[in-house]
Amino acid sequence: MLQQQIKNKTVFITGGSRGIGLAIGIRLAREGANVVIAAKTSEPHPRLPGTIYTAAAAIEAAGGKALPLKVDIREEEQVQAAVEETARIFGGIDILINNASAISLTSTLYTDMKRYDLMHHINTRGTFLASKLCVPFLRKSGNPHVLNLSPPLNMESRWFAPHVAYTMAKFGMSMCVLGMAEEFRKEGIAFNALWPRTAIATAAVQNLLGGEEAIRRCRTADIMADAAYSILKRNSRECTGNFFVDEEVLRSEGMTDFSQYRGDASLTDEELLPDFFL
């Protein structure tokens, strides 16, 4: 498959001020991309590192051009304005990364409706909205890609039972891939999903899954960034409708040693925390 250049491509990342979204932005910036950080955090948060401005500085330092935009993915007018500003500044949009996500690993009786609405508004609705608004610009790109950070549609009850609301919200993002890949296939706009084999060291893992001990048993976000780069340089007409897993993507490119991504180099791959839904 002929690989495409990322240099000078414009990438719109939702929720990219930290974690996996930022790691992908930095990786693409190293290839010379223009990276838009469309996220809500403009002021430092006591429990969450980074803002749209610190993210933009990291992207510029990596070699790309950055555009930090304060955006609440739940607000259609804000997303529309950000998409239009991106096109005005950079001339278009080539890649959309639907990264913005909310999580609450609570059972049905312990999920209040405010939290339910937050997850569905950010995860499923936000992904649908950003995709809808970016498509008119993606149509004009030579190799347009949409990449949702969401899991394979593994419809087993064990993935729903512990946290029905969260699973529904994440699977909603994956259903966007399933439907939109086919809807826009003839136009050559690729829609794919990417999910990690293991837990990834992010603020969400640290805050929700066990603190520093959990982080020690994670891989770094760099593995997701490298896998995303591998997907996004593929021909959009030949690579669409896939539910990729980070490790499998990199193995397909010949990688066999993943030790560089371990949070604790003394651990084996078997000792790492597996992620949900796989």
ROLUM-707113 format. One record per residue (C-alpha): x, y negated, z negated; residue in one letter. Coordinates in steps of 0.05 Angstrom, whole numbers, padded with zeros to 5 digits. Each point is the difference from the previous one (the first is absolute). Layout:
# residues N
- px / py / pz / drenlum
- X / Y / Z / a
...
END
This chain:
# residues 278
- px / py / pz / drenlum
- 00000 / 00000 / 00000 / m
- 00028 / -00068 / 00021 / l
- 00012 / -00042 / -00063 / q
- -00020 / -00073 / -00002 / q
- 00038 / -00059 / -00028 / q
- -00023 / -00032 / -00066 / i
- 00043 / -00062 / 00011 / k
- -00042 / -00063 / 00006 / n
- -00064 / 00039 / -00012 / k
- -00049 / -00032 / -00048 / t
- -00024 / 00043 / -00059 / v
- -00059 / -00019 / -00043 / f
- 00003 / 00035 / -00068 / i
- -00057 / -00003 / -00050 / t
- 00020 / 00000 / -00073 / g
- 00073 / 00000 / 00018 / g
- 00029 / -00040 / -00058 / s
- 00028 / 00061 / -00035 / r
- 00006 / 00076 / 00002 / g
- -00008 / 00040 / 00064 / i
- -00027 / -00058 / 00041 / g
- 00061 / -00043 / -00016 / l
- 00047 / 00059 / 00013 / a
- -00030 / 00009 / 00069 / i
- 00005 / -00075 / 00013 / g
- 00074 / -00001 / -00019 / i
- 00014 / 00062 / 00043 / r
- -00033 / -00032 / 00061 / l
- 00035 / -00066 / -00014 / a
- 00066 / 00036 / 00006 / r
- -00020 / 00016 / 00071 / e
- -00015 / -00074 / 00013 / g
- -00075 / -00001 / -00009 / a
- -00044 / -00059 / -00020 / n
- -00034 / 00021 / -00064 / v
- -00064 / -00031 / -00028 / v
- -00013 / 00012 / -00074 / i
- -00075 / -00008 / -00008 / a
- -00011 / 00011 / -00075 / a
- -00034 / -00031 / -00060 / k
- 00060 / -00009 / -00047 / t
- 00027 / -00071 / 00007 / s
- 00018 / -00007 / -00074 / e
- 00040 / 00050 / -00041 / p
- -00043 / 00054 / -00034 / h
- 00019 / 00024 / -00070 / p
- -00004 / 00075 / 00019 / r
- 00012 / -00002 / 00075 / l
- 00067 / -00022 / 00030 / p
- 00005 / -00046 / 00060 / g
- -00041 / -00053 / 00037 / t
- -00012 / -00015 / 00073 / i
- 00059 / -00049 / -00005 / y
- 00050 / 00048 / -00030 / t
- -00021 / 00051 / 00052 / a
- 00011 / -00050 / 00055 / a
- 00069 / -00016 / -00027 / a
- 00018 / 00074 / 00000 / a
- -00024 / 00007 / 00072 / i
- 00040 / -00060 / 00023 / e
- 00061 / 00028 / -00036 / a
- -00009 / 00066 / 00038 / a
- 00003 / -00035 / 00067 / g
- -00072 / -00012 / 00018 / g
- -00045 / -00061 / 00003 / k
- -00051 / -00004 / -00056 / a
- -00068 / -00034 / -00007 / l
- -00030 / 00003 / -00071 / p
- -00075 / -00010 / 00000 / l
- -00044 / 00000 / -00061 / k
- -00058 / 00046 / 00018 / v
- -00054 / 00036 / -00040 / d
- -00015 / 00060 / 00046 / i
- -00072 / -00001 / -00026 / r
- -00013 / -00068 / 00030 / e
- -00015 / 00002 / 00075 / e
- 00014 / -00074 / 00011 / e
- 00069 / 00006 / -00032 / q
- 00019 / 00060 / 00041 / v
- -00025 / -00033 / 00064 / q
- 00040 / -00063 / -00015 / a
- 00063 / 00041 / -00015 / a
- -00006 / 00040 / 00065 / v
- -00010 / -00064 / 00040 / e
- 00059 / -00034 / -00035 / e
- 00044 / 00060 / 00015 / t
- -00018 / -00003 / 00074 / a
- 00012 / -00075 / 00000 / r
- 00069 / 00005 / -00032 / i
- 00026 / 00062 / 00035 / f
- -00042 / 00003 / 00063 / g
- -00038 / 00064 / -00016 / g
- -00004 / 00063 / -00042 / i
- 00032 / 00066 / 00019 / d
- -00006 / 00041 / -00063 / i
- -00049 / 00002 / -00058 / l
- 00018 / 00036 / -00065 / i
- -00062 / 00012 / -00043 / n
- 00036 / 00006 / -00066 / n
- -00044 / -00039 / -00049 / a
- -00031 / 00048 / -00049 / s
- -00031 / 00003 / -00070 / a
- 00003 / 00062 / -00044 / i
- -00038 / 00025 / -00061 / s
- 00009 / 00073 / -00018 / l
- -00064 / 00003 / -00040 / t
- -00055 / 00052 / -00001 / s
- -00071 / -00018 / 00020 / t
- -00025 / -00019 / -00070 / l
- 00061 / -00042 / -00014 / y
- 00000 / -00039 / 00066 / t
- -00036 / -00066 / -00009 / d
- -00033 / -00028 / 00062 / m
- 00045 / -00061 / 00001 / k
- 00060 / 00046 / 00008 / r
- -00038 / 00043 / 00051 / y
- -00016 / -00061 / 00042 / d
- 00072 / -00025 / -00005 / l
- 00028 / 00065 / 00028 / m
- -00050 / 00005 / 00056 / h
- 00004 / -00074 / 00018 / h
- 00077 / 00001 / 00003 / i
- 00014 / 00071 / 00026 / n
- -00056 / 00018 / 00048 / t
- -00032 / -00067 / 00017 / r
- 00067 / -00037 / 00001 / g
- 00030 / 00050 / 00048 / t
- -00061 / -00003 / 00045 / f
- -00001 / -00076 / -00002 / l
- 00075 / -00010 / 00015 / a
- -00004 / 00051 / 00056 / s
- -00061 / -00033 / 00031 / k
- 00031 / -00069 / -00002 / l
- 00068 / 00021 / 00026 / c
- -00025 / 00042 / 00059 / v
- -00012 / -00060 / 00047 / p
- 00074 / -00018 / -00009 / f
- 00025 / 00072 / 00001 / l
- -00033 / 00008 / 00068 / r
- 00051 / -00049 / 00028 / k
- 00061 / 00037 / -00028 / s
- 00043 / 00046 / 00041 / g
- 00003 / 00053 / -00054 / n
- -00054 / -00014 / -00053 / p
- -00002 / 00041 / -00064 / h
- -00045 / 00002 / -00061 / v
- 00028 / 00040 / -00058 / l
- -00044 / 00014 / -00061 / n
- 00033 / 00022 / -00064 / l
- -00051 / 00053 / -00015 / s
- -00003 / 00076 / -00008 / p
- -00019 / 00057 / 00047 / p
- -00074 / 00015 / -00003 / l
- 00006 / 00060 / -00045 / n
- -00072 / 00011 / -00019 / m
- 00011 / 00046 / -00060 / e
- -00039 / -00012 / -00064 / s
- 00064 / 00001 / -00042 / r
- 00020 / -00067 / 00030 / w
- -00067 / -00031 / -00016 / f
- -00019 / 00028 / -00068 / a
- 00050 / -00039 / -00044 / p
- -00012 / -00068 / 00032 / h
- -00057 / 00000 / 00050 / v
- -00002 / -00075 / 00010 / a
- 00074 / -00007 / 00015 / y
- 00001 / 00060 / 00047 / t
- -00060 / -00028 / 00038 / m
- 00034 / -00067 / 00007 / a
- 00066 / 00029 / 00026 / k
- -00034 / 00049 / 00046 / f
- -00040 / -00058 / 00028 / g
- 00066 / -00028 / 00025 / m
- 00016 / 00067 / 00032 / s
- -00069 / 00002 / 00033 / m
- 00017 / -00066 / 00033 / c
- 00059 / 00036 / 00032 / v
- -00043 / 00058 / 00022 / l
- -00052 / -00044 / 00033 / g
- 00041 / -00058 / 00026 / m
- 00054 / 00044 / 00031 / a
- -00053 / 00028 / 00046 / e
- -00038 / -00066 / 00008 / e
- 00062 / -00037 / 00025 / f
- 00037 / 00058 / 00033 / r
- -00012 / -00024 / 00071 / k
- 00026 / -00069 / -00019 / e
- 00065 / 00029 / -00025 / g
- -00006 / -00024 / -00071 / i
- 00028 / 00052 / -00047 / a
- -00033 / 00013 / -00067 / f
- 00038 / 00047 / -00047 / n
- 00004 / 00014 / -00075 / a
- 00062 / 00011 / -00042 / l
- 00002 / 00031 / -00070 / w
- 00058 / 00022 / -00045 / p
- 00016 / 00072 / -00017 / r
- 00022 / -00020 / -00070 / t
- -00020 / -00057 / -00046 / a
- 00035 / -00065 / 00018 / i
- 00033 / -00046 / -00051 / a
- -00049 / -00059 / -00002 / t
- -00031 / -00043 / -00054 / a
- -00064 / 00040 / 00005 / a
- 00037 / 00065 / -00017 / v
- 00036 / -00033 / -00057 / q
- -00063 / -00031 / -00029 / n
- -00048 / 00059 / 00012 / l
- 00038 / 00065 / 00004 / l
- 00051 / 00001 / -00056 / g
- 00049 / -00058 / -00001 / g
- 00074 / 00010 / 00009 / e
- -00002 / 00076 / -00003 / e
- -00049 / 00001 / 00058 / a
- 00044 / -00049 / 00039 / i
- 00059 / 00046 / -00011 / r
- -00037 / 00056 / 00035 / r
- -00020 / -00042 / 00060 / c
- 00032 / -00016 / 00066 / r
- 00015 / -00072 / 00018 / t
- -00045 / -00039 / 00048 / a
- 00057 / 00003 / 00051 / d
- -00024 / 00069 / 00023 / i
- -00067 / -00029 / 00019 / m
- 00034 / -00059 / 00034 / a
- 00045 / 00045 / 00042 / d
- -00059 / 00044 / 00019 / a
- -00042 / -00061 / 00019 / a
- 00056 / -00026 / 00044 / y
- 00004 / 00068 / 00035 / s
- -00074 / -00002 / 00015 / i
- -00005 / -00073 / 00022 / l
- 00055 / 00006 / 00052 / k
- -00038 / 00056 / 00036 / r
- -00042 / -00011 / 00062 / n
- -00069 / -00022 / -00025 / s
- -00035 / 00036 / 00058 / r
- 00032 / 00066 / -00019 / e
- -00001 / -00005 / -00076 / c
- -00069 / -00013 / -00030 / t
- -00050 / 00034 / -00045 / g
- 00053 / 00033 / -00044 / n
- 00002 / 00009 / -00075 / f
- 00074 / -00002 / -00013 / f
- 00038 / 00020 / -00063 / v
- 00065 / -00037 / -00011 / d
- 00045 / 00060 / -00009 / e
- -00029 / 00035 / 00061 / e
- 00011 / -00062 / 00043 / v
- 00073 / -00003 / -00019 / l
- 00011 / 00075 / 00008 / r
- -00026 / -00007 / 00071 / s
- 00058 / -00047 / 00012 / e
- 00050 / 00049 / -00027 / g
- 00007 / -00021 / -00073 / m
- 00008 / 00057 / -00049 / t
- 00031 / -00034 / -00061 / d
- -00046 / -00046 / -00038 / f
- 00043 / -00010 / -00062 / s
- 00012 / -00074 / 00018 / q
- -00072 / -00014 / -00017 / y
- -00002 / 00032 / -00069 / r
- -00011 / -00046 / -00059 / g
- 00045 / 00046 / -00041 / d
- 00056 / 00032 / 00041 / a
- 00007 / 00055 / -00052 / s
- -00069 / 00028 / 00016 / l
- -00016 / 00049 / 00056 / t
- -00055 / -00012 / 00050 / d
- -00041 / 00054 / -00035 / e
- 00002 / -00041 / -00065 / e
- -00031 / -00061 / 00031 / l
- -00073 / -00019 / -00012 / l
- -00045 / 00021 / 00059 / p
- -00048 / -00053 / 00024 / d
- -00075 / 00006 / 00002 / f
- -00040 / 00030 / 00058 / f
- 00053 / 00047 / 00028 / l
END
